[in-house]
Amino acid sequence: MGVTKPNPNPETQTQPQRPSFNRLLSLDSPPPSLPDFQRLCAQTTDGALYPHATTITKNIPIYSTRTLSLTDPDDLTTVQNEWYHILSEGPGIFVLQHFYDVEDDDDDDHPTLTATTAAFNRIIAHEAAAATTTSAKKGDHFSAGHNARIWNSFSKHAFADPSSFVAYYSNPWLRAVSETWLGPGYRLTAQVNIVRPGGQAQSPHRDYHLGFQDDGNCARFPRGMHAASAFLTLQGAVAHSDMPERSGPTRFLPFSQRFEAGFLAWRRPEFREFFEREYVALPLMEGDAVFFNPAVMHAAGENRLGPESGFERRANLLQIGSALGKTMERVDVVPVVEAVWGEVRRRFDGHGHGEADAGKEEEELDANWEAFVRALGEGYPFPTNLDRRPPAPNGMAPESEQDLIRRGLLEGWGTEEMVARLRQLHEDERGHQSL
């Protein structure tokens, strides 16, 4: 083989071309294109793509739990495929009516939604009474001081009313929707928002993760992270009151999640003006839920019902995070489990729980209990300390919080043992403190 000799004349050497592709999205030079955004949002939802929807209103598919089935895995997969397409390639939003069925609630003690709303009211009253000093007052990014907010309503609900907490999060529809977008191991957080008469509308925005960054920081993330941000979180809201249009249900701009530069565009006045002209909003009934891609441009609406109505728009906002991402709020599962485990054992031991299957060696939880376990604990066991928590013999990963809670249910652990095992798991997960 011959040897390639270096070119003695550097001026005649061919210079490598710079790639024309930019890993970063442009904030100002040029700015995000409003005409491109308008073309995306001018689409019409094709109902033929979503045959299980009962109707499509204002470009948003509406489903009903009364016409869907959780018992046939093939049917459920077909519906989840529709939901996934809606969130990714379609309008980005869908409604699931009767997510909690107010009319036919078979909870043993109290209707689940009614009891949960009552628990939220007690939490709000408790926090309002505690907010007597500046240091005790909570912050909010939406009408702070005018509306009512419960941060981390997930944990506080468990402390306030274990019975309704267990019933509320033992909802297999919640699992079905969450796994549609995020797969297994998702982490649930929740925040209650109550908008009183006269409560103003939010400014249109995108949501967590990159929706919580200012423009300068957002522009530093490469374009792949802009796409990933939309896939790491699922946004949802459960209606804890009826939401007529005049009460200001969430405003949406369908198909806006498909705009690549949307996390850099939503603060720009021309995009906000377009949103105000073109948004849609759907009334909801108590117990309905709406789920949407966090990259959909959206805003809570104005409660235009007069003070004399006394009408408060109530929602429990669900922010469900991928096992591969970080949630906005931290949930400490130990005190939550300590608060509710007595109620869990009472229900679990007294009413049946498992599904017998001759083809499987181990007992499985039924759909409601499996949904509850997945809402309660972390399903992803990383990061961890692999010295203390080596992979399980039959897999690549150690036991997760969900695995441990599931085992505690089936093996009959009481509160003391369940809490002790969780604390030991967390102790074993800690990083090395020394050699």
Secondary structure, DSSP 8 states (H G I E B T S, - for coil): -------S-GGGS------S--SS--SSSS---HHHHHHHHT----GGG-TT-SEEETTEEEEEGGG--SS-HHHHHHHHHHHHHHHHTS-SEEEEETSS-SSS---SSS-HHHHHHHHHHHHHHHHHHH--SGGG----SSSTTTSEEETTHHHHHHHH-HHHHHHHH--HHHHHHHHHHH-TT-EEEEEEEEE-TT------B--TTGGGS-HHHHHHS-HHHHHHHHHSEEEEEEESS-B-GGG---EE-TTGGG-TTHHHHTTSHHHHHHHHHH-EE--B-TT-EEEE-TTS-EE-----S-GGG---EEEEEEEEE-TTS--SS---HHHHHHHHHHHHHHHHHHH--EE--TT-SS-EE-HHHHHHHHHHS-S---S--TTTS---TTSSS---HHHHHHHHHHHT--HHHHHHHHHHHHHHHS-----
